[in-house]
Amino acid sequence: MKFITDDFLLQSKAGRRLYHEYAEEQPILDYHCHLSPADIAGNRQFKNLFEIWLEGDHYKWRAMRSNGVAERFCTGDATPYEKFMAWAATVPHTLRNPLYHWTHLELVRHFGITELLDEKSAPRIWKKANAKLAGAELSTQGILKQFKVVAVGTTDDPVDDLKHHQTIVDGGMASRVVPTFRPDKALALQNGAAFNTWVDRLGAAANVEIRSLATFLEALRKRHDFFHAQGARLSDHGLSHCWSDFCPEKEAGTIFDMARSGRKVTGADESRFASFMMLFFGRLDAEKGWVKQLHLGAMRGNNTRLQKTIGPDTGFDSIGDYPQAAALAAYLDRLDQENALPKTIIYNLNPADNYVFGTMLGNFQDGSIPGKLQLGSGWWFLDQKEGMEWQLNALSNLGLLSRFVGMITDSRSFMSYPRHEYFRRTLCNLLGRDMENGELPRDYEMVGGLVRKICYENARDYFGIPGLKAPVGKAVRVRKRG
């Protein structure tokens, strides 16, 4: 019996109808991910299942380590096939972990493989998947076309030259690939050597000699302008919590000069400087009508030994329990007082913050834009069925679900696009259950219209990414369901 059926996760007649008639054929606007622009520009053809599936996936590495798999099979020197076999042996142990669902959904959608993955099936699956990977439909650009991805928002440092984005534009690919301005390194003063190296690179990229805070801000503004010209309409910040220890520009300049001269910067100094800079970045985004994304709550690099030997973004981060409400309120309020609060999406990593963030955002909706402030989709450790439902329920109870801009992949893997399907099935199952229980009207055009908006239309209208090429408006009726 197939595991991933047409009605996977859809537990009611209403849910099945909502998904198949209103969600299934909607295009994807993947506005936040970590895909490689170089891989897209070069239309990378993956050599094997390891390269496309395991090469940079710390979700899988964490599961493998938990299953007693040695590090050489995760990030070490084992061969691609050995690493794949180690993952295949781990998969049966991931029952009730979202990785079990994602693994088999991805095998079906990319390769048409319905067999369950384990040590026995692994050699067959490796051979079949690798043969399919040789086809044009599974190159990077082929995958974007196959999954109807109309736009991708990559995550990019302000010093990046964005040459790969230009190559993509010049190539005429239907999917838009736009950069996202991620200036986290501009705040990290306590790592003095790394900060100064990055500032020098920033100056070179902006063609500005950075001698002071004023010229530092000038260089950042020039790069922000450059990103805008390349199609960027979003910024992004990865923070444990909002910075809100505001200081005047003169004090920020003094702290900047300390860092540039190699003097020690305290944690309090860094907090004051970062708070000043976050206001500056908010103003830049508001001036251009961009969307600011705040990813809050990650506690990063917890394993000192492995962080040193393997590096960041390799699976040693977790949910943090930082106080969020006061700092978030102060940051949003300060920008709002200046009439400089941009469209903003706030993602929480700690599920305890769902209601904190949901109620906070309502304080700053100003009637100018529908859903101006957004409670971001379930992110990182919360991008699974239960976490998605928590976020959808909190948003429904505290705001307007109808204005939600939907799911992201937040992934480095081109195999991750079925996560949008996973979210859509979860959404339709939730709404379908409410319809069956009499908690929502049995009006399929009304509830189905809500589904269409969340799957694509709201994001299309909210972000204003230029040059989108996609069907919009009417639902696509794939099959009739009773």
N, C-alpha and C positions, 0 to 999 in steps of 0.2 A: 504494500500500500504506500502511495506517495505521501511524503511528509508535507511538502509545500504544495498545497492544493490551490485551486482558484479561490477558495473561500478561507484561506489561511487567516486566522485571527478574527474572522468575521462571524460572530456568534448569533446573529439574528437575521431574519429576512430583511428587515429595514437596513441594517448595517451593510448587508451584501449589496442591496440595491444602491445605496448611497455611494459605495466604493466603485462598483462596476459602471454605474451610469454617470457619475459626477466627478470622481477623483482619478480614476485609473488612467485616463488619456490626457490629463493636464500636463503641460510642459513643466520643466523644473527651472527655477531661478535659484541657483545655489550661491547665495550672497556672502557666505563666509566659509572658506575652506583653506587648506594648506597644500593644495596641489601645486606641482612644479610648473611654472610658466615655460621653463626650458623644455620640459617633456611635451607640453602641448605644442609649442612652436616647432619642435623637431618631429612632431607626430610620432612619438616613440612607439616602437613595436616591441612589446615585452617578449623576452626569450623563453620564459617559463613561468609557471604558476608562482614560484617564489618571488620573482621580480615584481609582479603586479600585486601580489597578495600579502607577502610577509616582509618585504624589504624594509619597511619603516613603520610597522604597525605595533606600537607598544601595548595596545589592548591584548593582542595575542601573546606578546612576550610575558606580560604579567600572569596570564593564565598558565603559560608553559612553566614559568618559575614555580608557581603554586603547585604544579603537578610534578615537581621534582626534576624538571628538565634542566640540564647544565647550561650555563650561559653561552657556551660555544655554539649551541644550537639555536640561540635567540639572536645575539648580536655578534657572535664570535666567528671563528674560522671554519666552521663546518661547511660542507658543500651545500648548494641550494637544495639538492634532493634530500640530503640528510636533515636539513632544517624543515623542509616540508613534511617529511615522515615524522619528525618529532611533533610537529603541530597536529598531524593526522592522528597520532596516538593520544594527543591531549583532548581532541574534540569530544569523544564520548564522555569525558569527565566534565564537560561544560554544560551538561543538562541543567536547565533553569537559569543559566547565565545567558544574557542576550547574544553572546558570541555563537551559541548553538543555532539560534534563529538566523542571525546574519550570515553565518557560514553557508548554510544550506540555501538560503534565499539568493545569495550571490552566485553559488554554483549553478543554480537553476537559471537565473536571469542572464548570466554571461555565457554559459556553456551548454545550457540545456541538460545539465547533469542532475538527475533526480535521486541518485544513489546516495545513501548516507555515508559520510566520510569517517573512516576509521583506519586502523592499520591494514586490514585486509583489502579494503577498497582503494586505498591510497595509490598503489601503482597504476591501477586502471584509470583513476581520476587524473593523475599526473599526466599520463600519456594522452588522454582525450583532451584535456584542457590545453596542453601545450600545442597540440595540433591545431586547435581552434585559434589560439593566440597568434598564429602565423597569418591569419586572415585580416584584411583591411578593416573589417567591422570592429575589431578589438584593438586597434591602435588607439592612442589617446584621443585623437580627433574623432575616430570612428565610434568610440564609447560615448562621447558627448552627443553625437548625432543620434545614436541608437536610443539613448535615454531621454531624448528631447530636452537637452539642457540648453536653454536659450541664453543664459549668462552665468559666468563663474566669477566670484570675487576672490582673488588670491590674497595672500597676506604678505605685505612687502615693507621692507625697511625704507625710510626716507632717503637713504644713500643709494638705493638700487637705481641702476640706469634705465630699467624697464625696457631694455632692448628686445626681450622676448615678447613682451606685449605688443610692441610695434611690429615685430615679425608676424605675429598672429593676425593683426589688422591687415597688414600688407598681403597676407595670403588669402584673404577673403573668406575665412571660415564663417559659417553662419552663426555659430555660438559666439557671443561676446565674452571676452576674457578681460576683466578690468582689474587694476591694482587697488589695493586697500592700504591706506597710510597707517603704519603701525610704529609709532615713535617711542616705544618703551625704553630704548637705550638712552634717550634724552633725559631720563629721570634717574638713572643709576649712578649717582655721583660717588657712592662709597667704594665702588670698584674703580679707583682712580685711573689706573693705567688703561683699562679697557674703555673707560669713558673718554679719555683724552684721545685715544686712537680713533674712536668713533667720531668725535668732534672734528678731527682732522679730515676724515673721510667725508663728513658732511660738508665741510668747507670746500673741498675739492669738487664735490658733486654740484654744489650750488654756485661755484665760482665766486666765493666770498671768503675773504681773509677774516677768520673768526678771532677777534682780539678782545671781545667783551660780550656781555649778555646781549647788548643791542645787536651786534653783528651775528650772534648765535640765533637770535629770533629772526633776523633778516634771512639767514640761510634756510631756516625751517620754513618760513613763509614762501620762499622761492621754490622749495621742493614741493610744498603743498600745491602751489600754482601749477607746477610741472605735472604732478599726479592728476590734477583736475583736467589738464589738457589731454592727458592720456586716457580719459574716461572714468577716472576714479570718482565715486560719489559716496564713499564710506571711509571712515577711519576706524581704528580699533585699538583698544588698550587692554592688556592683560595685567590686572592688579589684584592683590590680595584684598584690598578694600579701597574705597575712594580716598584721595588725599584732600584734606580740608583744613590744613593748618596754614591759612593764607598769610602772605607777607607782602609788603610793598615791593615795587620793582627795584628800588635801591638796595634793599636787603638781599633780594634774589641775586642781584648783580655781584654783591660782595661774596656770597656763597659760591657763585659760578667762578669768580676769580680765584677763590681758594682752591677749588677743584682743578682748575687749569694750571695753577702753579705747583701742583703736586702736594699741597698741604692736606692734612687729614680732615675729612668732612664727617661730622657726627651724624648719627641717625636723626637727631632733631633738625640738623641743617638740611639733610636730604628731604625730610618731610616738608619743610617750609618751601624748599625749592620746587619739589614735585607738585605741591599745591598751586604754586604760582604758574607753573608750566601747564598744568591741566586746565586752568582758566584760559590761558593763551590758546591752547589747542581747541577748546570749546568755541572760542570766538572765531577762529579760522573756519571751523566747520559751519557755524551759523552764517557767516558771511557768504558762503558758497552754496548754502542749502544742502549740505551733506548730512549724512546720517552718522552719528557717533555711536560706536559699540563699546560697552564696558563689560568685560568678562571679569567677574568678581568672585573671589572665594577660594582660589586654588592655593594649596600649600605645596610649594615646589621643592624638588631636590632633597628629599628627606633622607635618603641613604647616602651618606657622605662618601663611603668607600666606593660604591659603584658609580656614583655621580662623577667622581674623579677619574675612574678608569674607563667609563663608557661614555659619559657626557650627558647633556640635558636632553629632555624629550625622549627618554628611553624607558619610561615606565616607573619612575620613583616619585611621582607626585600623588597628592591625595586631596580630599576635601578638607578645607580649613574651617575653624569655628570662630572667625573674626567678628567682632561687633560691626555691624554694617549701617544701622539705621541713621544714627546721628551724622556720621560723615557723609553718607549719601545725600541726606536732606540738605546739609550745609553746601555741598558742591552744586547740586541742582538749583538751590535757592539763590546762590551767588550769581550764577549765570542768568537765571530768570530775572533777577533785579536789574541786570544790565541789558535786558532784552536780547540776550546772546545765547539762549538755550537752544541748541539745535535739535532736530529730530534725533531721538536717542533710543537705543535698544540696550536693556540691561539684563544680562544673563547671570543667574546665581548658580553656584556649584553646590552649595549646601541647601538641601531641600527645606531646612528649617527657615530659610529666607524667602520662600515663595510668597508668603502672605506679607512679610515685611516689605518686599519690593513691590508687590502688587498694590498695596495701599499707598506706598510712597509715590508711585508714578501718577496716581490719581490727583495728587496735590498740585501737579504742574502741567496737567492738560489744560491748554489755554483756548481751545475752540478754533484755533487757526488751521489745524490740519487734523483730519480724522486719524486717531491713534498715533498722535505725535510721539508720545512716549510709549514704548513697547516693553512688555515682559517677555524676554527672549525665550526661545524654545529650550526644551530640555537639552542640557549641554554636558559633554564629556561623560562623567559618571552618571548623569541623569538622562542620557539620550537613549534610554530603553523604555519598554512599554509602560512600566509603572511610573518612571520619572516623567514621561510625556503626559500621562494621565494626571499626575499631580499638578504639573504646570498648566494643563488645559483647564482643570477644575478650579485652580486658584484664579486664573485669568477670567474664567466665566463668572465666578462669584464676585470678583472685585472690580472688573472692568468690562470691556466689550470684546468677546471672543470674535465677533464679526469683523473686527478691524485687525486681527492678528496677521502678521506677515509670514507665518509658517516656519518650516523646518530648514535646517542647515545640515551639511554633512560634517563640517569641522574636521575634515579628514585629510590625510596625506595619500590616500589610496584611491586609485581610479576604480577600484572594485566597490566603492562605498555608495554608489548611487541608489541601489535598492533600499538604503536607509530612508529615502524619501517615501518609497512605497510602504515601508514598515510604519512610518509615521502616519501616512494617509489611511492605512488599514486601521491603525489604532484610533485615529480621529473618527472614522466612520463607524467603527464598532461602538465607540462611546456615544455618539449621537444617535445611532440606530437603537441602542438599548434604551435611551431616553424616549425615543418615539414609541417603542414597543410598550414601555411602562406608562405611557400617557403623559409624560413630563414635557414633551415637545409635540407640537401638532403633527399629524400625519400628512403634512404638506411637503411633498418631495421637491417641488420647485423652490419653495422657500428654504428648507433645510439643505437641499442640494446646492442651492445658490450660495449658501454659507460655506459649504465644502469647497466649491470652486474658488471662492475668494481666498480662503485660507491656503489652498494648494498653490495658487499662482497669482491671481488677479491683484490681491492686496499688495504683494511684493512688487509686482510690475508698476503699480501706481505710486507706491511709497518711495521707492528708490530713485525713480526717474533716470535709469541707466540709458544712455543714448544708444540708438541703433538696434533695439531688440527686434528680432524677427521670429514671431511666434503666433500661432492661432490664439485668439482671445475671445471671450464672450460666452458663446453657447456651450452647454455641456455636450460631450460626445457620448452618445448612447451606444455602448458596446454590445450589450445584450439586454433583453427584457427580463426583468425579474419580478416575480409576483408580489 
